[in-house]
């Protein structure tokens, strides 16, 4: 498969959106076509599922909160969003030799559901890999920060995941770090407590190496 697939991960408030935009601008300045997307919600179907997952509402309930989502149901909804995301947007863009940058992907399901929700990691991973036909990013940037600090940066009302409590957020952070330790070739862990420029410098240095390696294998 052609193209370049990159994901950003981390607990809420670590600055993923800022760095995704920096990377988009940088890659476009180097002549690459870039698609920026997110999970959940990277497709029209995903946008509907996002409302259900993060705000516990859907069009079917006329905006009225539904019953709380059971952990296994939550996992299946995330997998459905990801399956559509890959089929409709990510794989076609990669086939066109474009760069796809996604704000969250499979690792968020593993960290938030297998770590935060205490489901079995193997079950969550197998479900996500089945949904995506085993598509993984070539690089995942994990922006790491203490959730107690990162959540002070949020500039919107906390959604269903963001308001799940300190223990949940700390388990999620630990799960992200464990995932990175298990796949050091794919992950780059960056201290998000640094300045925006310092974080970007670390990403730019790595992406330059990644681009050079990618071009060398064409």
N, C-alpha and C positions, 0 to 999 in steps of 0.2 A: 504494500500500500504506500502511495506517495504522501506528500504533505507532512506536517509536523503537529503533533497533538500534545498540548501542555495544559496542566491543571494547577489551580491554586487551592490550597486547603488551610484550615485553621479555625479556631473558635471565632465566634462573632466579635467584630470590633477590632481585628488585628490589622486592618488596612488592605485587605485583598483587592477591593475595588480600585483603590488608588494605584496599586502596583500593576494590576491587569491593564489599566489604561496607559500607564507608562510603557509597558511592554508592547502593547498594540502600536503606539506611536513610533516606538523604536524600530519595530520590525517593518512597519510600512515605510519608514524612512530608508530602509535597506531594500526596498522594492518587493517585499512580500505582500501577498493578499492575505488579510487577517480577518477571521470570524471570531467575534467575542460573544460568548454565551454564558449560561449559568444553569445550575440545578438547585432545586427543582424549578421548572418553568421556562426551559429553553425552546419550547414549541407551543403552538396554540393549545394542544392537549395538556402540555405540561403546565401552562399558565393556570388552567382550571385546577389541576392537581395541586399546584402550589398554594392556592387559596385554601384548599382543604387541609393540606399538611401544616401550613404555618399559622393559619388563622382559624382553622377548624370550621370553616363555612364553605358552602358551595351554592351554585345557582339553584340546585334542587331544593334547598332550604330557604330560598329567598333572603340569603344573608343572615339567617338566624343560626347561631352556633349549634352544631350537631353534637351528638354524644362523643365523649372522648374516644380517640382512635386507639384500638388495641395494638400492642407492639407488633404482632405478626401482620396485622392489616396495614400498619404504617410501613413495614418493610416491603410489602407487596405494592403499595402505591408508589413508593420511591422507585422500585424496580420497573414499574410500568412507565413512569416518567422517563427513566433512563433508557429503556428500550426504544421508545419513540424518539427521544433526543438523538440517539446514535443513528437510527435508521433514517430519520428525516433530515438531519442537519450535519452531524459530525462525519459520518462515513462519506457522504457525497462531497463534502468540502475537502476532505483528505484526498479523495480520488482526483480532485481538480488541482492537486499540489498546493493547496492553501494551508495556512497555519490556523489551527483552532485553539483558542484559549478559553477554558471554561472555569468559571468561579464555582468550585465544588464539582465532585464527580464521585466515583465509587468509594473512595476513601472516607468521604463524609458519612456514607451509610454505615461503614464499618465502625467509625469512631462514635457517631451519635447513637446508632442503634445497637451495635454489639458492645460498645463501651458504655455509653450513656444509658441505654435502655436495658442493658444486661441480657441481650439475646446472644445466641451462640455465634461467634465470629465466623466459623466455617460455613454455617447456614447462610449468613448474610452475604459472604463473599461468593459462594456458589450461585446464589440467586442472582446477584449482580452480574457475574461473569456470564451466566446463561442469558440474561436479558440483553447483554451487549455483544454476544458472540465472542467473548474473551478480549474485547478491545480495552487496552490500558494506555495511558499517556506515556510518551517517551520520557517526559520530565514532569515531576510534581514538586511545586514549591510549597513547603509547609511553613507558613508564617506563625511562629510560636510566641505565645505570651501568656502570662498568668491571666486567667479569665476574670479575676477580680479587677484587674487593671484594664483589660480590653473592653469590658462592658461599660466602663465609664466613658468610653469614646462614642458609644451608640448615640445617634442623633434622631432616633425614631422610637416610637413605642415598641416595647419588647414584644416579639412574636411568640408563638407557642414553644419553640425550641429555646429561644433566648431567655424565657422566663421559667425554665425548668428547675432552677435552683443551683446553689453552689456545688453541691456534691456531684450532680449530673455534669456540670460544666468541667469540673476537675477530672472526673473519670474520662470525659471526652478528650480533654487535652492529653491525658496520659495515653489513651488509645491511639491518638494521632502519632505521638512520639514512638510508641511501640511499632506502629506500622512502618514508620520511617526507618527504624533500626532494622526491621526485617527485610527491607528492600532498599539498601543504600545506593544501588546503581540508578534507581528511578528518582528517589527523593533527594531534595536539598532542603535542609532545615535552616531557617534564617531567623535570627532573633528580631522579632517585630517590635521590641521595646526600643530599638535604635531609631534614629531619625529616618524620615522618609527617604532622604538622599542616601543614607548608609544602606538601607534595605535595597533600594534600587541598584546601587553599585554592585552589591553581591549578586543580584539577579542578572544584571547586564554582563558581568564577567562570565557567569556560567552560560548564559544564552549564546554568547560569542563562541565559546568552545563547542556548544551543542550544534550551532549552525555550521561551524567549520567541519565538524565530524560528519554532519548530514550531507553537506556538499561534496565531501571527499568520497562518500559511498554511492553517489549518483552514477 
